[in-house]
Each structure stands twice: as C-alpha cells, then as structure tokens.
C-alpha cells in the first residue's frame, strides 16, 4: 500500500489497470485452473496430430487373351525356343503362347473384385468358336519388331473382340485408346529384342515356312504380371458352365 498526494490510501494496479492486485491474482489462478484440462499442443506446433494415411495399393499390369490347347501350345513354345537360340530373342519366352484380346493395362488390384465376375458373366454370353493358325508374319516399328504366327480372322474372334471392347468401355470406363477396335490377331514368337538385321533375316527365313494348326476356343483368360513373368489369374468359360 502507498499513499498519494492527498494521503489517501490506494492499491497498486496490475494487469490492464482496472483490477486490484488481489483480483488479478485470483483471475490468474482461475485461468490457470481452467487450462489444466486442456490438451498440450504437439511439439511440432500443430493443434491436431497428423492423420495416418493408409498405404496405397501397388498397381498391377493385366491383359486379356485366348490360349491355345496344350498340344499346340507346346509346339509354339518349341518354336519360341528355336527362334531364341538362333536370334537370341528371349523376351517372348516369358509369357505363354496367346492371342491378345485386350492389350496390357495398369490397375489397382482392387479392380479384380469386380473385373473377374464381370468378365466371367461376359464370357458366358459368348459362344465357343474355332481358331486357325496359318503361316508366319511380322511387323516392324522403330522400337518394336515382332515375328508371329498368323491367326485367320473369322466371325467368332471378330465378334468376341468387338463386344469385349464395348463391355470394357461401358462397364469399366476403358478409353477408346485403350480398348481399341483395331485388331490384328496373332501369336508372337519374338518381340522387341530383335535388331533390324535380325528381323530381316528372320522374316526371310520364316516368310515362306509352313505352319498349320487349329483349336477350339472355349475360354477367355485374364493374366496378371507378377513382377517377372505373366501368370493366369482367372479363366472365364465361353458359353457358361
């Protein structure tokens, strides 16, 4: 306590200048007691702890194809091995002999839960048909050179391909560039690992070489890449069970 000019007692003022010292002390005590249940702010300065994001699913690569029967498949594998030894082109050995119906596409594995039953139902609506293989052919782009066994186009394979493109676009949102209608069915013997000279020599050797075979198409196959090679993920029966 101090005295003013007129010797009147007055209290020392603190804080905002309007509370007495005792009132200010009580106010600070109450404010402190009110904060005792308030959560402390994390050291990183954020009021709320960071949200833990679930790990993203790693995308996989898929494609849809027709596979020949076991007998013809073995003969095609033998031709692939023969070609690999002559021209050291071995990439085609990493995948089973097949006719591509839908080119490879990347998707989350969660797509399998709806793609497999959807593709199964689609295949059930189609009928089996015969495929004929006849001779050899090839095409060459700047970075892609392919030698293959010719597949004769017929109504069965053309109808299956066209309707599958419509199905993938409508039901799974495939773009027209991905599910495209241009279709040149073939069974690859070698691709991408041929030089210009090797491709020319191979075409000269195989151009007039005979190859004739046929098989009944009864299944549509969904294949998935496992990191090193392709594996059959699901077999869809044409015409149902």
C-alpha positions as CSV (number, residue, x, y, z in Angstrom):
1,X,0.0,0.0,0.0
2,X,1.3,3.5,-0.9
3,X,-0.1,7.0,-0.3
4,X,-1.0,9.6,-2.8
5,X,-0.6,13.4,-2.7
6,X,-3.6,13.8,-0.5
7,X,-2.5,11.0,1.8
8,X,-5.4,8.8,0.6
9,X,-4.7,5.1,0.5
10,X,-4.7,3.4,-2.9
11,X,-3.8,0.0,-4.3
12,X,-1.0,-0.8,-6.8
13,X,-2.7,-1.5,-10.1
14,X,-1.6,-4.5,-12.2
15,X,-2.5,-6.1,-15.5
16,X,-5.0,-4.0,-17.5
17,X,-5.1,-1.3,-14.9
18,X,-8.6,-2.0,-13.8
19,X,-8.2,-4.9,-11.4
20,X,-6.8,-4.7,-7.9
21,X,-3.7,-6.8,-7.2
22,X,-5.7,-9.4,-5.3
23,X,-8.4,-9.5,-8.1
24,X,-5.6,-10.0,-10.7
25,X,-4.1,-12.8,-8.6
26,X,-7.5,-14.6,-8.4
27,X,-8.1,-14.1,-12.1
28,X,-4.7,-15.7,-13.0
29,X,-5.4,-18.6,-10.6
30,X,-8.8,-19.2,-12.2
31,X,-7.3,-19.0,-15.7
32,X,-4.6,-21.5,-14.8
33,X,-7.1,-23.9,-13.2
34,X,-9.2,-23.7,-16.3
35,X,-6.3,-24.7,-18.5
36,X,-5.3,-27.7,-16.5
37,X,-7.6,-30.0,-18.6
38,X,-6.6,-28.5,-21.9
39,X,-4.5,-30.9,-24.1
40,X,-1.0,-29.7,-24.7
41,X,-0.1,-28.7,-28.2
42,X,2.2,-31.2,-30.0
43,X,5.8,-30.2,-30.2
44,X,5.6,-29.9,-34.0
45,X,3.3,-26.9,-33.5
46,X,0.2,-28.4,-35.0
47,X,-3.0,-28.2,-33.0
48,X,-4.1,-31.7,-34.2
49,X,-2.0,-34.8,-34.6
50,X,-1.2,-35.7,-38.3
51,X,-3.6,-38.1,-39.9
52,X,-2.1,-41.5,-40.7
53,X,-2.7,-42.2,-44.4
54,X,-3.4,-45.9,-45.4
55,X,-0.7,-47.3,-47.7
56,X,-1.5,-47.1,-51.4
57,X,-2.2,-50.3,-53.3
58,X,0.6,-51.0,-55.7
59,X,-0.8,-51.1,-59.3
60,X,-0.6,-54.3,-61.3
61,X,-0.5,-54.9,-65.0
62,X,-3.1,-57.1,-66.7
63,X,-4.2,-58.2,-70.1
64,X,-6.9,-60.5,-71.6
65,X,-6.1,-63.2,-74.1
66,X,-7.0,-66.5,-75.7
67,X,-4.7,-69.5,-75.2
68,X,-4.3,-72.5,-77.5
69,X,-4.8,-76.1,-76.3
70,X,-1.9,-77.9,-74.6
71,X,-0.7,-79.7,-77.8
72,X,-0.5,-76.6,-80.0
73,X,0.9,-74.6,-77.0
74,X,3.8,-77.0,-76.7
75,X,4.6,-76.7,-80.4
76,X,4.6,-72.9,-80.2
77,X,6.9,-72.9,-77.2
78,X,9.3,-75.2,-79.1
79,X,9.3,-72.6,-82.0
80,X,9.9,-69.8,-79.5
81,X,12.9,-71.7,-78.1
82,X,14.2,-72.4,-81.6
83,X,13.9,-68.8,-82.5
84,X,15.6,-67.6,-79.2
85,X,18.6,-69.8,-79.9
86,X,19.0,-68.6,-83.5
87,X,18.5,-64.9,-82.8
88,X,19.0,-64.5,-79.1
89,X,15.5,-63.1,-78.8
90,X,14.1,-64.4,-75.5
91,X,11.5,-62.0,-74.2
92,X,8.7,-63.9,-75.8
93,X,9.6,-66.9,-73.6
94,X,8.4,-65.1,-70.5
95,X,4.7,-65.4,-71.5
96,X,2.5,-68.3,-72.5
97,X,1.6,-68.6,-76.2
98,X,-1.5,-66.5,-76.6
99,X,-3.7,-64.3,-78.8
100,X,-4.1,-60.8,-77.2
101,X,-7.7,-59.6,-77.0
102,X,-7.2,-56.6,-74.7
103,X,-3.7,-55.0,-74.6
104,X,-2.0,-54.7,-71.2
105,X,-3.4,-52.1,-68.8
106,X,-2.5,-50.9,-65.3
107,X,-5.0,-51.0,-62.5
108,X,-5.3,-51.3,-58.7
109,X,-5.7,-55.0,-57.5
110,X,-9.0,-53.9,-56.0
111,X,-10.4,-53.9,-59.6
112,X,-10.1,-57.7,-59.6
113,X,-13.1,-58.0,-57.2
114,X,-15.4,-56.6,-59.9
115,X,-13.5,-57.4,-63.1
116,X,-13.3,-61.1,-62.6
117,X,-17.1,-61.7,-62.0
118,X,-17.9,-59.1,-64.8
119,X,-15.6,-60.8,-67.3
120,X,-16.9,-64.2,-66.3
121,X,-20.5,-63.1,-67.0
122,X,-19.4,-61.6,-70.3
123,X,-17.7,-64.8,-71.4
124,X,-20.8,-66.8,-70.5
125,X,-22.8,-64.7,-73.0
126,X,-20.4,-65.7,-75.9
127,X,-20.2,-69.0,-77.8
128,X,-17.1,-71.2,-78.4
129,X,-15.5,-71.0,-81.9
130,X,-12.6,-72.3,-83.8
131,X,-9.2,-70.6,-84.4
132,X,-7.0,-71.4,-87.4
133,X,-3.2,-70.7,-87.4
134,X,-1.6,-70.4,-90.8
135,X,2.0,-69.4,-91.6
136,X,4.2,-66.6,-90.2
137,X,4.2,-62.8,-90.5
138,X,5.8,-59.8,-88.8
139,X,5.8,-56.0,-88.5
140,X,8.5,-53.5,-87.6
141,X,8.3,-50.2,-85.9
142,X,11.2,-48.1,-84.6
143,X,11.5,-49.8,-81.2
144,X,9.2,-52.8,-81.7
145,X,9.8,-55.6,-84.1
146,X,7.5,-58.7,-83.9
147,X,7.6,-62.0,-85.6
148,X,4.4,-64.0,-85.2
149,X,2.2,-66.9,-86.3
150,X,-0.8,-65.7,-88.4
151,X,-4.3,-66.1,-86.9
152,X,-7.0,-66.2,-89.5
153,X,-9.8,-63.8,-88.8
154,X,-13.3,-65.3,-88.6
155,X,-16.7,-64.2,-87.4
156,X,-16.2,-65.8,-84.0
157,X,-13.0,-64.0,-83.0
158,X,-14.1,-60.7,-84.5
159,X,-17.4,-60.7,-82.7
160,X,-15.8,-61.6,-79.4
161,X,-13.2,-58.8,-79.7
162,X,-15.8,-56.1,-80.7
163,X,-18.2,-57.0,-77.9
164,X,-15.5,-57.2,-75.3
165,X,-14.3,-53.7,-76.3
166,X,-17.8,-52.4,-75.8
167,X,-18.1,-54.2,-72.5
168,X,-14.8,-52.8,-71.1
169,X,-15.7,-49.3,-72.2
170,X,-19.2,-49.3,-70.8
171,X,-18.7,-51.3,-67.6
172,X,-15.2,-50.3,-66.6
173,X,-14.6,-47.0,-68.2
174,X,-11.8,-48.1,-70.6
175,X,-11.0,-45.3,-73.0
176,X,-11.3,-45.8,-76.8
177,X,-7.5,-45.6,-77.0
178,X,-7.1,-48.5,-74.5
179,X,-10.0,-50.7,-75.5
180,X,-9.5,-50.1,-79.2
181,X,-11.3,-51.7,-82.1
182,X,-8.3,-52.1,-84.4
183,X,-7.5,-55.8,-84.2
184,X,-4.7,-57.9,-85.8
185,X,-4.8,-61.3,-84.0
186,X,-1.5,-63.2,-83.9
187,X,0.7,-65.4,-81.7
188,X,4.0,-63.7,-81.1
189,X,7.3,-65.7,-81.4
190,X,9.6,-62.8,-80.8
191,X,9.1,-59.1,-80.0
192,X,11.1,-56.0,-79.0
193,X,14.5,-57.7,-78.7
194,X,15.3,-58.0,-82.4
195,X,17.7,-55.8,-84.2
196,X,16.9,-54.5,-87.7
197,X,19.2,-57.0,-89.3
198,X,17.9,-59.9,-87.1
199,X,14.3,-59.0,-88.1
200,X,15.2,-59.0,-91.8
201,X,17.0,-62.4,-91.6
202,X,14.1,-63.9,-89.5
203,X,11.5,-62.7,-91.9
204,X,13.4,-64.1,-94.9
205,X,13.6,-67.5,-93.1
206,X,10.1,-67.7,-91.8
207,X,8.1,-65.9,-94.5
208,X,7.5,-69.0,-96.6
209,X,7.8,-71.6,-93.9
210,X,4.5,-73.5,-93.4
211,X,2.6,-73.7,-90.1
212,X,-0.9,-75.0,-89.9
213,X,-3.0,-75.8,-86.8
214,X,-6.4,-75.2,-85.4
215,X,-8.0,-75.4,-82.0
216,X,-11.4,-74.8,-80.3
217,X,-11.6,-71.6,-78.2
218,X,-13.6,-72.4,-75.1
219,X,-12.1,-69.9,-72.5
220,X,-11.1,-66.3,-72.1
221,X,-8.2,-65.7,-69.8
222,X,-7.3,-62.8,-67.5
223,X,-3.5,-62.6,-67.0
224,X,-1.5,-60.6,-64.4
225,X,2.2,-59.7,-64.3
226,X,3.9,-60.9,-61.1
227,X,7.0,-58.8,-61.4
228,X,9.0,-61.2,-63.5
229,X,6.5,-63.0,-65.8
230,X,2.8,-63.3,-66.7
231,X,0.5,-65.7,-64.9
232,X,-3.1,-66.8,-65.4
233,X,-5.2,-65.0,-62.8
234,X,-8.7,-66.3,-64.0
235,X,-10.2,-68.5,-66.7
236,X,-13.7,-67.5,-68.0
237,X,-15.7,-70.1,-69.8
238,X,-17.3,-69.2,-73.1
239,X,-21.0,-70.1,-73.1
240,X,-21.0,-70.5,-69.3
241,X,-20.5,-73.8,-67.3
